[in-house]
Amino acid sequence: MKKIFVILAAAVLSAGVAAAQDMQQATDTYNNGAMALQMGDNAGALDYFKQALTMAEACGEAGADVVANCKNIIPNVELSIAKDLIKAEDYAKAVEQLNKAIASAKEYGNADVETEATELIPQVYMTQANSLLNAKDYAGAAAAYQKIIDADPDNGSAYLRLGTALSAAGKVTEAEAAFTASMQHGQEAQAVKQLSNMYVRLAAADLKAKKYDDAVTHALKSNEYQENATAMQVAGTASMQLGKNAEALKYIESYIALAPSARNIPDMYYTVAVLAQQLGDNAKACGYYQKVVDNAKYGATAKQQMTALKCN
């Protein structure tokens, strides 16, 4: 009986030594992780901490402190790796890594990391999308902005930039919808400006292509969103080409009112004078001819017409 007791005692002693060795290995592995972290090797540190966690969990109560430390630090290291990927502009991997950090944070109860990583994801998409937009990859930018909106349907800035990407890609209807959505989410001033600019660009392109009806339509659409001197000039020029002098006169007068200091104002004064004269509005013609009597380009003709019209 005594011999059996000795054998059992030896077995217990052996198990205790083994457990102590396992705990020492877990501690050493954790310390290696801490050293790697200090050296800036986040990926290496993460591997060490994960190994230490598994080892310490196998040690039961003895490994409780190491387990707690690993569970606290692993989500933070994963978040740091994600931030490094963001700095390196590897946005796809950064989002993947942020999701890993969120999963670990949820599993280990690290609310701060979960919140920060969750908030970073739309910021990463925004940075990626802006980069694509600057590179004129409009389709890629639009897709990235849409991801932000899918995650945050109230993000007015994302709608605004989505509209910009779609507009640049020539998707006018979709762009208008995006700009309209941005107006509904706090970006009204910028969205209105972008809509006006989008339609004035279309109007100018129509005028160049001699699509005069479309030029007028798009110019007026631009001006509906925001008074736009260029739109009125395009509308006036296109209307003259269509033989619609009364409308042309109205639009050019609007241009003059919106851009009174523009370099081409003498040209516009003379144009209005001629249109008014053709329409039989002699008083208006006289008034606009009078504005250019001292102009080197139009002065002589203006004086002749004022004499013919018997202007006072």
CORNOR-V329098 format. One record per residue. SS is DSSP state (a for helix, b for strand, c for the rest). PSI is psi in whole degrees, -180 to 180 (NA if undefined). D_CENTER is the distance of its C-alpha to the mean C-alpha in Angstrom with 1 decimal. Layout:
# CORNOR-V329098
SS;PSI;D_CENTER, SS;PSI;D_CENTER
This chain:
# CORNOR-V329098
c;-39;81.8, a;-37;81.2, a;-41;80.0, a;-41;77.3, a;-42;76.0, a;-41;75.7, a;-43;73.7, a;-41;71.4, a;-40;70.9, a;-37;70.1, a;-43;67.5, a;-42;65.8, a;-42;65.9, a;-41;64.3, a;-39;61.5, a;-40;60.8, a;-42;60.7, a;-42;58.2, a;-40;56.0, a;-38;56.0, a;-42;55.2, a;-42;52.2, a;-38;51.0, a;-39;51.4, a;-41;49.4, a;-42;46.6, a;-44;46.7, a;-40;46.9, a;-41;43.9, a;-44;41.9, a;-35;43.0, a;-38;41.9, a;-43;38.4, a;-39;38.5, a;-42;39.6, a;-38;37.0, a;-42;34.4, a;-30;35.9, c;-3;35.8, c;10;32.0, c;81;32.6, a;-40;30.4, a;-44;30.9, a;-41;34.7, a;-42;34.8, a;-42;33.1, a;-44;35.8, a;-46;38.6, a;-37;37.4, a;-40;37.2, a;-43;40.7, a;-37;42.0, a;-48;40.8, a;-45;42.7, a;-45;45.7, a;-37;45.8, a;-34;45.4, a;-16;48.5, c;-3;50.4, a;-137;50.3, a;-33;50.9, a;-29;51.5, a;11;47.9, a;-42;46.3, a;-44;45.0, a;-40;43.5, a;-47;41.9, a;-42;40.4, a;-42;39.1, a;-43;37.5, a;-29;35.8, a;-39;34.3, a;-28;33.2, a;-49;32.0, a;-36;28.7, a;-40;28.1, a;-41;28.7, a;-37;26.4, a;-40;23.6, a;-39;24.5, a;-42;24.4, a;-42;20.9, a;-37;19.8, a;-39;21.7, a;-35;19.8, a;-44;16.5, a;-35;18.0, c;0;19.3, c;27;15.9, c;77;17.5, a;-37;14.7, a;-47;16.7, a;-32;19.8, a;-44;18.1, a;-41;17.0, a;-43;20.6, a;-37;22.1, a;-39;20.3, a;-34;21.8, a;-41;25.1, a;-40;24.9, a;-44;24.3, a;-44;27.2, a;-41;29.5, a;-40;28.6, a;-43;29.5, a;-38;32.6, a;4;33.8, c;34;32.8, c;89;30.4, a;-34;28.3, a;-45;26.5, a;-41;25.1, a;-45;24.2, a;-47;22.2, a;-45;20.4, a;-39;19.7, a;-41;18.4, a;-26;16.0, a;-30;14.8, a;-52;13.9, a;-29;10.6, a;-37;9.8, a;-46;10.8, a;-40;8.8, a;-44;5.5, a;-44;7.5, a;-46;8.8, a;-43;6.0, a;-39;5.1, a;-43;8.9, a;-39;9.6, a;-43;7.9, a;-30;10.0, c;3;12.8, c;25;12.8, c;79;12.8, a;-37;11.3, a;-45;13.0, a;-40;11.8, a;-44;8.1, a;-41;8.9, a;-40;11.0, a;-42;8.8, a;-35;6.4, a;-34;10.0, a;-40;11.3, a;-44;9.3, a;-38;10.6, a;-38;13.9, a;-28;14.3, c;84;13.2, c;-10;14.0, c;12;13.7, c;94;10.1, a;-36;9.6, a;-39;6.3, a;-41;5.1, a;-42;7.8, a;-46;7.0, a;-31;4.1, a;-44;6.6, a;-40;9.2, a;-44;8.3, a;-44;8.6, a;-39;11.6, a;-45;13.1, a;-28;13.2, c;-1;14.8, c;13;17.3, c;80;16.8, a;-47;17.5, a;-46;18.7, a;-38;15.8, a;-43;13.3, a;-39;15.6, a;-41;15.7, a;-44;11.9, a;-39;12.1, a;-41;15.3, a;-38;14.0, a;-34;11.5, a;-34;14.7, c;-5;16.5, c;43;14.2, c;9;14.5, c;36;12.4, a;-48;15.4, a;-47;15.9, a;-39;12.6, a;-43;12.7, a;-43;16.3, a;-44;15.8, a;-39;13.4, a;-44;15.9, a;-44;18.7, a;-38;17.4, a;-45;16.8, a;-30;20.3, a;-33;21.9, a;-41;20.7, a;-42;22.3, a;-44;25.3, a;-40;25.8, a;-39;25.6, a;-43;28.1, a;-43;30.4, a;-35;30.5, c;4;31.3, c;30;34.0, c;76;32.5, a;-40;33.7, a;-45;33.5, a;-37;29.9, a;-45;29.1, a;-45;30.7, a;-48;28.9, a;-34;25.4, a;-43;26.4, a;-35;27.6, a;-42;24.6, a;-46;22.5, a;-24;25.0, a;-40;25.0, a;-41;21.5, c;132;22.2, c;129;25.3, c;112;24.7, a;-44;27.5, a;-39;26.5, a;-41;26.4, a;-36;29.9, a;-44;31.2, a;-45;30.0, a;-41;31.5, a;-44;34.7, a;-44;35.1, a;-39;34.6, a;-38;37.0, a;-40;39.6, a;-28;39.3, c;-3;39.9, c;17;42.9, c;76;41.5, a;-36;42.7, a;-44;42.6, a;-40;38.9, a;-45;38.2, a;-45;40.1, a;-45;38.1, a;-40;34.7, a;-35;35.8, a;-36;37.2, a;-41;33.9, a;-45;32.3, a;-41;35.0, a;-34;34.4, a;-25;30.7, c;61;31.2, c;-18;34.7, c;10;34.3, c;151;32.9, c;-28;34.9, c;14;35.9, a;-42;37.3, a;-38;40.9, a;-42;40.1, a;-40;38.7, a;-48;41.8, a;-41;44.0, a;-45;42.2, a;-41;42.5, a;-45;46.2, a;-45;47.0, a;-44;45.2, a;-41;47.0, a;-42;50.3, a;-32;49.9, c;-2;49.2, c;10;52.3, c;79;50.7, a;-36;52.8, a;-46;52.1, a;-39;48.3, a;-46;49.2, a;-43;51.5, a;-40;49.0, a;-34;46.3, a;-38;48.9, a;-32;50.0, c;-17;46.6, c;14;47.0, c;-25;50.7, c;5;50.1, c;134;47.4, c;-35;48.7, c;-41;47.2, c;-10;48.1, a;-49;50.8, a;-47;53.9, a;-40;52.7, a;-43;51.7, a;-40;55.1, a;-45;56.8, a;-36;54.9, a;-36;55.6, a;-44;59.2, a;-36;59.2, a;-5;57.5, c;47;59.9, c;145;57.1, c;NA;58.5
